[in-house]
Amino acid sequence: MNHATRAAKFVGDADRTTWHDETLWFVRAKRDKAVYAVPEFQDLRELASQIKDHTLSKLDTYLEQFEEQAKRNGVHIHWAADAAEHNAIILDIIRQHNATRVVKSKSMLTEECHLNPHLLSNGIEVVDTDLGERIIQLRDEAPSHLVLPAIHLKKEDVGETFFKHLGTAKGEVDPQVLTEAARQHLRARFLAAEVAISGVNFAVAETGGVVVCTNEGNADLGVNLAHVHIAAMGIEKLIPRLSDLAVFTRLLARSATGQPVTTYTSHYTKPAAGKEMHIVIVDNGRTKQLGRPDFRASLKCIRCGACMNTCPVYRRSGGHSYDFTVPGPIGAILSPNIDMKKHSSLPFASTLCGSCSDVCPVKIDIHTQLYKWRQVLGEANEIPASKKWSMKLMGRLLTSPKAFGVGGKLARHGIKYLPYSLTHARHFNVWAVARELPTPPKQSFREWYQQQANTTA
Amino acid sequence: MKVALFVPCYVDQFYPQVGIASLQLLEKLGVKAEFPAAQTCCGQPLANSGCEKDALPIYRHYVDTFSDYDYVVAPSGSCVYHVRKHFDKLEQTPAVQQVRTSAYDLIDFITTVLGVTEIPGTFPHRVGLHLSCHGQRGLHQANESEITPVRDGQLRRLLGSLNGIELTELDRNDECCGFGGTFCVSEAAISARMGQDRVADHERNGTTVLTGGDMSCLMHLEGIVRRRQLPMRVLHAAEILNGTLS
């Protein structure tokens, strides 16, 4: 199934699509308000972009510096080449402590590596503690957004989920009541947890510390209560110095939700007395992307989700239509790197309007990369054969003015003289499902121009 | 100043009046543009579909047709953006560099090259502007709402100079209409919904004449307006500025 098929299913529910679109546009508008208020915002973007470019150009050096500093702080460092290694390392740490109860604070990397099913199948109870993540975990769904994982759900959906899993009353939709139920449910899990897993927003090479940004404070609660903290980070999360961090924290929350800063910006540098801290540094396809000059800049992404909120296609097709851990425009350039065949339709799930590139706080040329992926996919024969064939034919037609004139005339006459039921037949002219065809004029521009020339001559 | 008019393939075949209005408008502003008969298309539909290699002969044909001109003007920001940005795939001979730098959108040409800021004329209608993404974000003909809240631009200024015109303010000023070239067919459901939302924004804010600088977006929006039988006329900005219709 490709993006268009999944998207058509989502947009088929017109009311839900309206609601989804308006909710995300509200976030985008909130972002605008927060951004316009900072006169130096464009300078911050440029600075962040340059810091990330620089870091990626010396990634090996900064990774080694980070490892050395972290080890000096008493942190255990692990390296994982792929998802399987990442999962095995984490399971191993949990087993070494004879632990069975784990709490997790949102990490897209562990989603990307499918850590939860791996732990569950090995007898470990793992509970996502971000509210949105917990809701979709209970529903056995994937997140549909980077920052707002359950944004595709209405409060009625959440009420139904909590009725089934948390024992709230049937038909309960009061957000306060539902939140309180989740709070009580999660509190018990926090208190019982032996191991806390977190993601990493930024890893500082200079200090060997990691920074996690949340609005619910659940990363802090999990990490401080449990005996062991495991932080999972992709190799691209690095920034060189602690002083660089302020540039990114000013950009991240404003771009994501329109907040000046996230409610909690937690720094984890060393384990507390008597406790353990582990950092798992993961590649999982990232060095491959680093080696593709056209797509390298995608590794600058700080996972704010702004490109999703602004994307007119994402807002109307929903995150699940992308069928990848990171949906939306950024996901559409990250996913073909991982599996070109499976995700071949994603770079085409865009009008190339460029709003994603303009909104990106680290200036990733997202729509340019989408265009470039299309060429890579075309060359690799990962586009529909009918498209390839018709484009070849069109190429011939459009290099010959004569053939072009004849072809155009045929098309115009076709629309004019064929019955409406045929020209607007929805099963082979998808244009006509929602749109009228243009009314064909008597003559083309070139015919008119020639006639003018003849009359004046 | 040797100026050529490039009439995009679909405009040539389905909207000749837009080509005519462009030609006449340029003439009124003192520019006699030629229409080289050998022209066909800029190759964008193929390249956007992932078939850039198949488009290269079309690019070369475009270069052969237009490299002798000082300016090549087209009533379509999208085609101009494509020539400027994506002809980087050709060997950068002087002829290729010439067509890339000489390519101008009609409105951009009028304001930037000719330095025209006002157009004499009257158009007593409530006009809604569709800012096309390639014109706005690609060619910077208006400020992007992601970057700045200022809602200004070349076309808005030109239209604003007409007597009696009233420009509508939209809820979402620069949202994409959903045309997107072959996207309108390969993602027909989302494309249609985006277009419907765009038209609804204009409807809600009182637009009676919907206009823009790019006929491809307008073709898609017109298709929706006509399907829904709305009392809204869809015109290319050249038709309004030329005074062909009032």
Interface residues (C-beta under 8 A of the other chain):
Chain A: H3 A4 A7 A8 V11 G12 T17 D21 W25 D32 Y36 Q42 T310 P312 V313 R316 S317 P347 F348 A349 S350 T351 L352 C353 G354 S355 S357 D358 V359 Y371 R374 Q375 L377 G378 E379 I383 K387 K388 M391 K392 M394 G395 L398 T399 S400 P401 F404 G408 A411 R412 V430 W431 V433 A434 R435 E436 L437 P438 P440 P441 Q443 S444 F445 R446 E447 W448 Y449 Q450
Chain B: V7 C9 V11 D12 Q13 F14 Y15 P16 Q17 G19 I20 F35 A37 A38 Q39 T40 C41 G43 P45 L46 A47 N48 S49 G50 C51 E52 K53 D54 A55 P57 I58 R60 H61 H86 C133 H134 R137 G138 E144 S145 E146 I147 T148 P149 R172 D174 E175 C176 G178 F179 G180 G181 T182 F183 C184 V185 S186 E187 A188 A189 I190 S191 A192 R193 M194 G195 Q196 D197 M219 H220 E222 G223 I224 R226 R227
